[in-house]
């Protein structure tokens, strides 16, 4: 179920983690000093798909700025597909 708050952004789904897997990240991540490749699970993503460094100062700014949106789809599987496609379309 999608929850759309005022302003149109979706609420993040508990335990999804698609945004921590599908896209590449060039920023340094604790435990991943070179960032991460698209499709690779972030080392900071816990087994229940939560960010282990959420809200901490050493969390990459790009992670903190990500907003759940229509690119997250209706469920985790759709989010993985949509975000992977967005990564493919925007990679150079």
Z-matrix of the N, CA and C atoms (Angstrom, degrees):
N
C 1 1.445
C 2 1.524 1 109.05
N 3 1.328 2 116.55 1 131.30
C 4 1.446 3 121.21 2 176.82
C 5 1.517 4 109.37 3 -88.92
N 6 1.307 5 116.47 4 135.33
C 7 1.458 6 122.16 5 176.25
C 8 1.520 7 106.58 6 -112.20
N 9 1.310 8 117.64 7 117.60
C 10 1.466 9 121.00 8 -177.56
C 11 1.518 10 108.90 9 -111.62
N 12 1.353 11 116.77 10 105.94
C 13 1.453 12 119.74 11 177.61
C 14 1.525 13 111.22 12 -78.05
N 15 1.325 14 117.81 13 171.09
C 16 1.460 15 120.05 14 175.91
C 17 1.525 16 109.79 15 -53.94
N 18 1.315 17 116.89 16 137.42
C 19 1.459 18 121.86 17 -178.37
C 20 1.516 19 111.60 18 102.64
N 21 1.346 20 117.67 19 -13.23
C 22 1.443 21 120.80 20 172.42
C 23 1.519 22 116.95 21 91.36
N 24 1.319 23 119.24 22 -9.61
C 25 1.458 24 119.92 23 178.82
C 26 1.518 25 110.02 24 -79.55
N 27 1.320 26 116.43 25 144.31
C 28 1.455 27 120.93 26 177.58
C 29 1.517 28 109.85 27 -80.68
N 30 1.315 29 115.10 28 154.93
C 31 1.460 30 119.14 29 172.50
C 32 1.523 31 107.75 30 -79.90
N 33 1.299 32 116.39 31 145.81
C 34 1.458 33 121.48 32 177.90
C 35 1.524 34 108.75 33 -66.97
N 36 1.337 35 117.18 34 134.71
C 37 1.465 36 121.62 35 177.96
C 38 1.520 37 109.64 36 -80.04
N 39 1.300 38 117.39 37 126.97
C 40 1.456 39 122.04 38 177.14
C 41 1.522 40 109.09 39 -59.30
N 42 1.329 41 116.19 40 129.92
C 43 1.457 42 121.19 41 176.53
C 44 1.512 43 115.45 42 76.71
N 45 1.321 44 119.10 43 15.32
C 46 1.470 45 121.25 44 -179.45
C 47 1.526 46 110.41 45 -79.33
N 48 1.314 47 117.45 46 -68.05
C 49 1.459 48 122.04 47 177.47
C 50 1.516 49 116.25 48 74.17
N 51 1.335 50 118.41 49 4.76
C 52 1.463 51 120.60 50 -178.00
C 53 1.526 52 112.12 51 -58.74
N 54 1.330 53 117.06 52 -36.93
C 55 1.465 54 120.48 53 -179.31
C 56 1.535 55 111.90 54 -70.72
N 57 1.322 56 116.68 55 -12.12
C 58 1.465 57 121.63 56 178.36
C 59 1.526 58 111.38 57 -100.24
N 60 1.327 59 116.21 58 4.23
C 61 1.462 60 121.38 59 -179.74
C 62 1.527 61 111.13 60 -123.41
N 63 1.323 62 117.35 61 -56.03
C 64 1.466 63 122.01 62 -170.11
C 65 1.536 64 114.80 63 -63.69
N 66 1.328 65 119.24 64 -49.99
C 67 1.473 66 117.95 65 -175.29
C 68 1.526 67 113.34 66 -81.90
N 69 1.329 68 114.13 67 155.87
C 70 1.466 69 119.38 68 170.24
C 71 1.516 70 107.97 69 -78.87
N 72 1.311 71 116.50 70 160.15
C 73 1.456 72 121.52 71 178.98
C 74 1.523 73 108.00 72 -142.44
N 75 1.312 74 116.64 73 117.56
C 76 1.461 75 120.21 74 -179.10
C 77 1.525 76 112.21 75 -86.33
N 78 1.327 77 116.81 76 -14.59
C 79 1.461 78 120.65 77 179.29
C 80 1.524 79 111.29 78 -70.82
N 81 1.307 80 115.60 79 150.49
C 82 1.464 81 121.78 80 174.97
C 83 1.526 82 108.56 81 -67.08
N 84 1.319 83 116.03 82 133.91
C 85 1.458 84 123.22 83 176.81
C 86 1.522 85 106.25 84 -120.72
N 87 1.323 86 119.71 85 137.11
C 88 1.463 87 119.21 86 175.35
C 89 1.541 88 110.29 87 -53.41
N 90 1.311 89 115.96 88 122.22
C 91 1.456 90 121.96 89 -177.00
C 92 1.519 91 113.35 90 92.01
N 93 1.333 92 117.32 91 -10.82
C 94 1.465 93 123.46 92 178.42
C 95 1.528 94 107.60 93 -138.27
N 96 1.328 95 117.54 94 73.54
C 97 1.462 96 120.42 95 -173.27
C 98 1.527 97 114.85 96 -62.78
N 99 1.322 98 118.03 97 -20.26
C 100 1.468 99 120.89 98 179.51
C 101 1.527 100 111.80 99 -97.74
N 102 1.326 101 117.69 100 8.38
C 103 1.457 102 121.04 101 -174.98
C 104 1.519 103 109.55 102 83.78
N 105 1.324 104 116.94 103 -156.80
C 106 1.462 105 119.69 104 -180.00
C 107 1.519 106 110.91 105 -142.91
N 108 1.303 107 115.36 106 150.57
C 109 1.459 108 121.81 107 177.56
C 110 1.532 109 110.15 108 -81.70
N 111 1.317 110 115.97 109 156.33
C 112 1.453 111 121.25 110 175.63
C 113 1.527 112 109.84 111 -58.98
N 114 1.324 113 115.96 112 137.48
C 115 1.454 114 121.35 113 178.74
C 116 1.519 115 114.16 114 85.47
N 117 1.317 116 117.11 115 -9.52
C 118 1.457 117 121.86 116 178.93
C 119 1.526 118 109.10 117 -90.91
N 120 1.302 119 116.39 118 132.50
C 121 1.461 120 121.95 119 179.40
C 122 1.536 121 109.05 120 -69.24
N 123 1.326 122 117.04 121 130.40
C 124 1.465 123 121.07 122 176.30
C 125 1.520 124 109.29 123 -63.13
N 126 1.311 125 116.58 124 138.11
C 127 1.458 126 121.45 125 179.83
C 128 1.530 127 111.69 126 -63.03
N 129 1.322 128 117.38 127 -22.00
C 130 1.463 129 121.70 128 -179.46
C 131 1.533 130 112.85 129 -88.31
N 132 1.318 131 117.67 130 -0.14
C 133 1.461 132 121.55 131 177.86
C 134 1.526 133 108.23 132 -85.18
N 135 1.323 134 116.06 133 119.88
C 136 1.466 135 120.67 134 -176.42
C 137 1.530 136 110.84 135 -74.88
N 138 1.320 137 116.43 136 170.50
C 139 1.463 138 120.90 137 -179.31
C 140 1.522 139 112.72 138 -61.09
N 141 1.345 140 117.24 139 -26.93
C 142 1.464 141 119.94 140 176.91
C 143 1.533 142 111.33 141 -94.90
N 144 1.329 143 116.20 142 20.61
C 145 1.475 144 124.03 143 174.60
C 146 1.524 145 113.71 144 60.82
N 147 1.306 146 115.45 145 46.18
C 148 1.466 147 121.71 146 173.68
C 149 1.525 148 107.91 147 -121.99
N 150 1.310 149 116.08 148 152.25
C 151 1.463 150 120.82 149 179.80
C 152 1.532 151 109.75 150 -78.82
N 153 1.327 152 115.61 151 122.51
C 154 1.471 153 120.81 152 -179.49
C 155 1.525 154 112.13 153 -71.56
N 156 1.349 155 117.31 154 -18.33
C 157 1.473 156 119.81 155 -178.08
C 158 1.530 157 111.52 156 -116.62
N 159 1.322 158 116.71 157 19.68
C 160 1.463 159 121.45 158 179.41
C 161 1.527 160 109.97 159 -55.70
N 162 1.332 161 116.19 160 130.73
C 163 1.453 162 121.92 161 177.13
C 164 1.520 163 114.81 162 79.72
N 165 1.319 164 118.06 163 -2.41
C 166 1.467 165 121.06 164 -179.53
C 167 1.526 166 110.12 165 -89.41
N 168 1.306 167 115.92 166 152.22
C 169 1.466 168 120.78 167 -175.82
C 170 1.524 169 112.84 168 -65.45
N 171 1.312 170 119.16 169 -25.57
C 172 1.464 171 120.67 170 -178.76
C 173 1.538 172 112.69 171 -89.74
N 174 1.311 173 117.08 172 5.53
C 175 1.469 174 120.23 173 173.01
C 176 1.525 175 107.58 174 -72.45
N 177 1.338 176 118.93 175 135.06
C 178 1.463 177 120.22 176 -179.22
C 179 1.528 178 112.12 177 -57.67
N 180 1.316 179 115.83 178 139.78
C 181 1.468 180 121.41 179 -178.97
C 182 1.527 181 111.28 180 -58.16
N 183 1.320 182 117.48 181 -37.27
C 184 1.467 183 120.73 182 -179.70
C 185 1.528 184 110.79 183 -61.52
N 186 1.305 185 117.48 184 -34.45
C 187 1.468 186 120.79 185 177.75
C 188 1.526 187 110.35 186 -67.96
N 189 1.314 188 116.06 187 -43.84
C 190 1.456 189 120.41 188 179.84
C 191 1.507 190 113.47 189 -67.32
N 192 1.330 191 116.81 190 -24.37
C 193 1.456 192 119.76 191 -178.13
C 194 1.523 193 113.29 192 -90.41
N 195 1.336 194 117.69 193 -10.00
C 196 1.465 195 119.93 194 179.87
C 197 1.525 196 109.70 195 -66.39
N 198 1.317 197 115.70 196 131.25
C 199 1.464 198 121.94 197 178.66
C 200 1.522 199 108.17 198 -115.27
N 201 1.324 200 117.09 199 130.32
C 202 1.459 201 119.99 200 173.23
C 203 1.525 202 107.99 201 -58.31
N 204 1.326 203 116.82 202 137.09
C 205 1.465 204 121.13 203 -176.12
C 206 1.529 205 108.93 204 -150.18
N 207 1.315 206 116.41 205 -168.51
C 208 1.459 207 120.44 206 177.87
C 209 1.529 208 111.63 207 -59.50
N 210 1.333 209 117.19 208 -22.65
C 211 1.465 210 119.75 209 178.03
C 212 1.526 211 111.68 210 -69.31
N 213 1.333 212 117.38 211 -7.44
C 214 1.465 213 121.45 212 177.40
C 215 1.516 214 112.36 213 -90.24
N 216 1.338 215 117.36 214 -8.03
C 217 1.453 216 121.04 215 175.51
C 218 1.513 217 114.78 216 62.56
N 219 1.317 218 114.82 217 -161.58
C 220 1.458 219 121.54 218 -174.88
C 221 1.518 220 113.16 219 -92.55
N 222 1.354 221 117.27 220 -16.22
C 223 1.461 222 121.08 221 -178.30
C 224 1.531 223 109.56 222 -158.34
N 225 1.310 224 117.08 223 176.07
C 226 1.466 225 121.98 224 -175.75
C 227 1.529 226 111.71 225 -60.25
N 228 1.323 227 117.58 226 -43.73
C 229 1.458 228 121.06 227 -178.30
C 230 1.530 229 111.16 228 -62.95
N 231 1.322 230 115.39 229 -42.74
C 232 1.460 231 118.95 230 177.96
C 233 1.526 232 110.50 231 -66.74
N 234 1.313 233 117.35 232 -38.40
C 235 1.468 234 120.78 233 177.66
C 236 1.523 235 110.61 234 -60.72
N 237 1.323 236 117.64 235 -44.28
C 238 1.469 237 120.71 236 178.51
C 239 1.525 238 110.50 237 -59.79
N 240 1.329 239 117.44 238 -43.11
C 241 1.463 240 121.40 239 179.77
C 242 1.524 241 111.59 240 -66.46
N 243 1.330 242 116.77 241 -48.51
C 244 1.464 243 120.82 242 -177.49
C 245 1.529 244 111.81 243 -65.15
N 246 1.324 245 117.11 244 -43.10
C 247 1.461 246 119.92 245 -179.81
C 248 1.529 247 111.32 246 -69.75
N 249 1.324 248 117.98 247 -33.72
C 250 1.469 249 121.05 248 175.43
C 251 1.528 250 109.84 249 -65.48
N 252 1.321 251 117.29 250 -40.90
C 253 1.458 252 120.45 251 178.22
C 254 1.524 253 110.74 252 -66.86
N 255 1.316 254 117.47 253 -41.61
C 256 1.466 255 120.82 254 176.52
C 257 1.524 256 110.29 255 -60.78
N 258 1.313 257 117.22 256 -41.95
C 259 1.479 258 121.72 257 176.58
C 260 1.526 259 109.69 258 -59.79
N 261 1.311 260 116.70 259 -45.88
C 262 1.473 261 120.83 260 -179.45
C 263 1.531 262 111.16 261 -61.27
N 264 1.317 263 116.19 262 -42.99
C 265 1.464 264 120.82 263 -177.93
C 266 1.522 265 112.82 264 -70.37
N 267 1.316 266 117.83 265 -27.30
C 268 1.473 267 120.10 266 -175.18
C 269 1.528 268 113.51 267 -103.68
N 270 1.327 269 117.97 268 -5.58
C 271 1.475 270 118.95 269 179.55
C 272 1.521 271 109.68 270 -77.37
N 273 1.310 272 114.34 271 149.98
C 274 1.465 273 118.70 272 -179.25
C 275 1.495 274 111.76 273 -113.24
